Amino acid sequence: MQMLPGNVIGNTFATYMMGQSKKLINQIPAELSVVDEIRPPYPGQQGFLSLTIANKQGLSASDESAYNVVVAGPTGAGKSSIINKLFNQTVTKEASCAHSVRREIAVFEGTGLVYNTYRRGQSTTVNIIDTIGFCDSFMEPEEVVALIKHWLKVQDVVIDKVVFVLAGRIETVHAQNIKDLMKWLNFGDHPTRFLFVYNKADLVPDESTMQTNIAEMAESLETGFQQLAFHGGLAVDLNMTLGISPDATYEESQNILQSLALPLFANVDNSRIRVNLNRACRIL
């Protein structure tokens, strides 16, 4: 946090740092990073993404042509579990605890199908940007949001999809954090670049309660009931549920993830979100 703009250390070193050096602010040096053994949750099976680089050191100019996804949300909502299942690799730690398992922002690169408006898939480099949980016990929620914003700005990144993952009761402070990021990323100008996932739906007792939870999520985040339209009349809700039980089979897991994969990897318009040190804006 001391390296963020406005803090003493950050202000002192900012003028001396350029290019890739700035992109590594608040990143653990590769030499000191502890990499856990990566294992497939379902051995011998393919994920929606094939892992090429685990925990890469920021983004570069070549990632302009990649499909870049930012995943954010409160601690304990299940972001890590979703990412691991998309890769079918344990690229990031999963745990239920009071503080964020993710202690710094990480990027996982893979290849996968990105769909156009006709639902035709093209093999594309995909970067999944895994952020710190909002209710990290070592940082205030607003500090986590500031850290996420600054990291994205120094990466000079183009974003194709922003995914907010929530579960259980949505705390007021978390809704405020998410709306802050939504506004900063110009949600109002291109809402179909955002996806809102109510996770752990397998723990919700019935469909009526689930629909109530979805409605409350849409209301508290002021998302509206946006849909992603495909050629042929198919429309996919951007407020969606996801629930994969720990003992789900590979086939069950894939069937459930398919409902997420289509809107997540759908590139149906020309707008992208540009984030740099000056502002977040829309580009065509």
Backbone hydrogen bonds, N-H to C=O, Kabsch-Sander energy under -0.5 kcal/mol:
donor,donor_aa,acceptor,acceptor_aa,energy
4,L,1,M,-1.7
7,N,4,L,-1.9
10,G,2,Q,-2.1
11,N,7,N,-2.9
12,T,8,V,-2.1
13,F,9,I,-2.2
14,A,10,G,-1.8
15,T,11,N,-0.6
16,Y,13,F,-1.5
17,M,13,F,-0.7
17,M,14,A,-1.0
21,S,18,M,-1.8
22,K,18,M,-0.5
22,K,19,G,-0.7
23,K,19,G,-1.1
24,L,20,Q,-0.7
24,L,21,S,-0.9
25,I,22,K,-1.5
27,Q,24,L,-1.7
32,L,29,P,-1.6
33,S,29,P,-1.1
35,V,33,S,-0.7
36,D,34,V,-0.7
39,R,37,E,-0.5
45,Q,42,Y,-1.7
48,F,86,L,-1.1
49,L,86,L,-2.4
50,S,111,T,-2.7
51,L,49,L,-0.6
52,T,109,E,-3.0
53,I,109,E,-1.9
55,N,53,I,-0.5
56,K,107,V,-2.3
58,G,56,K,-1.7
63,D,60,S,-1.7
64,E,61,A,-1.7
65,S,62,S,-1.1
66,A,63,D,-0.8
67,Y,125,T,-2.9
68,N,66,A,-0.7
69,V,127,N,-3.0
70,V,161,K,-2.5
71,V,69,V,-0.5
71,V,129,I,-2.9
72,A,70,V,-0.5
72,A,163,V,-2.9
77,A,74,P,-1.5
82,I,78,G,-1.8
83,I,79,K,-2.3
84,N,80,S,-2.7
85,K,81,S,-2.0
86,L,82,I,-2.1
87,F,83,I,-1.7
88,N,84,N,-1.4
89,Q,84,N,-1.8
90,T,39,R,-2.1
91,V,89,Q,-2.1
97,C,95,A,-0.7
103,R,101,V,-0.7
106,A,130,D,-2.3
107,V,56,K,-0.6
108,F,128,I,-2.4
109,E,53,I,-2.5
109,E,107,V,-0.5
110,G,126,V,-2.7
111,T,50,S,-1.7
112,G,124,T,-2.1
113,L,48,F,-0.5
114,V,122,Q,-2.1
115,Y,265,F,-2.9
116,N,120,R,-1.6
119,R,116,N,-2.3
121,G,119,R,-0.5
122,Q,114,V,-1.8
124,T,112,G,-2.8
126,V,110,G,-3.3
127,N,67,Y,-2.2
128,I,108,F,-2.8
128,I,126,V,-0.5
129,I,69,V,-3.5
129,I,127,N,-0.6
130,D,106,A,-2.6
130,D,128,I,-0.8
131,T,71,V,-1.8
131,T,129,I,-0.6
134,F,73,G,-1.2
136,D,133,G,-1.1
139,M,136,D,-1.0
143,E,140,E,-0.8
144,V,140,E,-1.9
145,V,141,P,-2.2
146,A,142,E,-2.1
147,L,143,E,-2.2
148,I,144,V,-2.4
149,K,145,V,-2.6
150,H,146,A,-2.4
151,W,147,L,-2.5
152,L,148,I,-2.3
153,K,149,K,-2.3
154,V,150,H,-2.5
155,Q,151,W,-1.4
156,D,152,L,-0.6
156,D,153,K,-1.2
157,V,152,L,-1.1
157,V,275,V,-0.5
159,I,157,V,-0.5
159,I,273,I,-3.4
160,D,68,N,-2.6
161,K,68,N,-1.7
162,V,193,R,-2.5
163,V,70,V,-3.4
164,F,162,V,-0.5
164,F,195,L,-2.7
165,V,72,A,-2.7
165,V,163,V,-0.6
166,L,164,F,-0.5
166,L,197,V,-2.9
171,E,169,R,-0.8
175,A,171,E,-2.3
176,Q,172,T,-2.2
177,N,173,V,-2.1
178,I,174,H,-2.5
179,K,175,A,-2.5
180,D,176,Q,-2.1
181,L,177,N,-2.0
182,M,178,I,-2.8
183,K,179,K,-2.5
184,W,180,D,-2.3
185,L,181,L,-2.2
186,N,183,K,-1.6
187,F,182,M,-2.7
189,D,186,N,-1.2
190,H,186,N,-1.2
193,R,190,H,-1.7
194,F,191,P,-1.8
195,L,162,V,-2.6
196,F,238,L,-3.0
197,V,164,F,-3.0
197,V,195,L,-0.6
198,Y,196,F,-0.6
198,Y,240,M,-3.4
199,N,166,L,-3.7
199,N,197,V,-1.0
201,A,242,L,-2.5
203,L,200,K,-1.9
204,V,201,A,-1.4
210,M,206,D,-1.9
211,Q,207,E,-2.6
212,T,208,S,-1.9
213,N,209,T,-2.4
214,I,210,M,-2.3
215,A,211,Q,-2.3
216,E,212,T,-2.4
217,M,213,N,-2.3
218,A,214,I,-2.5
219,E,215,A,-2.2
220,S,216,E,-2.9
221,L,217,M,-2.0
222,E,218,A,-0.7
223,T,218,A,-1.8
224,G,218,A,-0.6
226,Q,224,G,-1.0
228,L,236,V,-2.9
229,A,227,Q,-0.6
230,F,234,L,-3.2
231,H,117,T,-3.0
233,G,230,F,-1.3
236,V,228,L,-2.4
238,L,226,Q,-2.3
240,M,196,F,-2.9
240,M,238,L,-0.6
242,L,198,Y,-2.1
245,S,243,G,-0.6
248,A,245,S,-2.1
253,S,249,T,-2.7
254,Q,250,Y,-2.7
255,N,251,E,-2.2
256,I,252,E,-1.9
257,L,253,S,-2.6
258,Q,254,Q,-1.8
259,S,255,N,-0.6
259,S,256,I,-0.9
260,L,256,I,-0.5
260,L,257,L,-1.0
261,A,257,L,-2.8
262,L,258,Q,-1.6
264,L,260,L,-2.3
265,F,261,A,-2.7
266,A,263,P,-0.8
267,N,115,Y,-3.4
267,N,265,F,-0.6
268,V,266,A,-0.6
272,R,283,I,-1.9
273,I,159,I,-2.6
274,R,272,R,-0.6
274,R,281,C,-2.9
275,V,157,V,-2.9
275,V,273,I,-0.5
276,N,279,R,-1.9
281,C,274,R,-3.0
283,I,272,R,-2.2
